[in-house]
């Protein structure tokens, strides 16, 4: 298991397999929604992140019942990601901790400038990180 998944599992207090899937989904979301150049640099800089995105990118999309379907039809964004993560059994506190820990690790590997560009390019993301 890579450093990012281990840190998220330990610091958020969730099972490693849930952390792996949640981080992969979050990074996949960022890959689709954030500034292309910055997010590519960020994902490449985090050891194991490229593999997580490849495994879990798009997982959970279109799910989430009526609410998930409505969010997907309106473009979804951060709220749709939150719904997908709730589908893994995560609560809002855990989702916020997941986001903060993922961004913290990203800053360590990719630097503040790159990560700030990623965060600022996704509407609504800054309130969670």
Helices and strands as residue ranges (DSSP letters): H 3-12, H 16-33, H 36-45, H 49-56, H 65-73, H 77-86, H 92-110, H 112-120, G 125-127
